Amino acid sequence: MTMYVYGTAGEPRGYLFETTIYGLDGAPLGRLVGSRVHRFDGSYAGEWFHQMVVERPTARPRRIPPVATPRGRPPAPTGCRRRPVADYGNFADAFDLLLTGPAGPAFEEAAE
């Protein structure tokens, strides 16, 4: 069974296999380290929250050491939208940072 990564509007944006986040097409996008989501170059993308990658104001973004990008995987089976049983849109969606990269100096700094 596929564990989808959803956008804040409830649409499937990717999927999780082990600790790696892939796009729906099977392209590797980032990795999950605890509750933080990072690109393979080590830059911070967002926080893992209810199967989403979101911007959380209480997060402490930091850069981690880069790792090699894993091989792609097969595309995910067609998923459906998440049923709206709760307001998951409390935080801004940050999934696109996995596609585009870091967005400013806050992502360059290491916060301990």
C-alpha positions in Angstrom: 0.0 0.0 0.0 1.3 3.4 -0.9 1.8 6.1 1.8 1.0 9.3 -0.1 2.4 12.7 0.7 -0.5 15.1 0.4 -0.8 18.9 -0.2 -2.6 21.0 2.3 -5.7 21.0 0.0 -5.8 17.2 0.2 -4.4 16.2 -3.2 -1.7 13.5 -3.4 1.6 15.2 -4.3 4.1 12.3 -3.9 4.7 9.2 -1.9 7.0 8.0 0.9 9.1 4.8 0.7 11.2 4.1 3.7 12.5 7.6 4.5 12.6 9.0 1.0 9.9 11.2 -0.6 9.2 10.6 -4.3 7.1 12.5 -6.7 4.1 10.6 -8.1 6.2 9.9 -11.2 8.8 8.0 -9.1 11.5 10.8 -9.1 13.3 11.1 -5.8 12.7 14.5 -4.2 13.9 14.5 -0.6 14.2 12.6 2.7 12.5 12.5 6.0 14.8 12.9 9.0 12.8 12.8 12.2 10.1 15.4 11.7 12.1 17.4 9.2 12.1 17.1 5.5 15.3 17.8 3.6 16.5 17.8 -0.1 19.4 15.5 -0.9 21.7 18.5 -1.0 21.0 18.9 2.7 18.9 22.0 2.5 15.8 22.2 4.7 12.4 22.0 2.9 9.8 21.8 5.7 8.3 19.8 8.5 6.5 16.4 8.3 2.9 16.9 9.6 -0.1 14.6 9.0 1.5 13.1 5.8 2.3 16.6 4.4 5.4 18.8 4.0 4.5 22.1 5.6 6.0 25.3 6.8 5.7 25.4 10.6 6.5 28.7 12.4 7.9 26.8 15.4 10.4 24.8 13.2 14.1 25.3 13.5 15.4 24.9 9.9 18.9 23.7 9.5 21.2 22.3 6.8 22.4 18.7 7.2 25.1 16.9 5.3 24.2 16.0 1.7 23.6 12.4 0.6 23.6 10.8 -2.8 20.3 10.9 -4.6 18.7 7.4 -4.7 17.5 5.8 -7.8 14.0 6.5 -9.0 11.1 4.1 -8.2 8.1 3.1 -10.2 5.3 5.7 -10.4 2.7 5.6 -7.6 -0.7 4.1 -8.4 -3.4 6.7 -9.0 -4.4 8.1 -5.6 -7.5 10.0 -4.5 -7.9 13.2 -2.6 -7.8 13.0 1.2 -11.2 13.0 2.8 -11.7 16.4 4.6 -12.2 15.2 8.1 -10.0 17.9 9.7 -8.5 21.3 8.8 -5.1 20.3 7.7 -4.5 23.7 6.0 -3.3 25.3 9.3 0.2 25.5 7.8 1.4 26.6 4.4 2.3 23.8 2.0 6.1 23.4 1.5 6.1 20.5 -0.9 7.2 22.7 -3.8 10.5 23.4 -2.0 11.4 19.8 -2.7 11.0 20.6 -6.4 12.7 24.1 -6.5 15.2 24.1 -3.7 15.9 26.5 -0.8 14.2 29.8 -0.6 16.5 32.3 1.2 19.1 32.8 3.8 17.1 31.2 6.6 17.7 27.8 4.9 21.4 28.4 4.8 21.9 28.9 8.5 22.4 26.0 10.9 20.1 26.4 14.0 21.1 24.3 16.9 
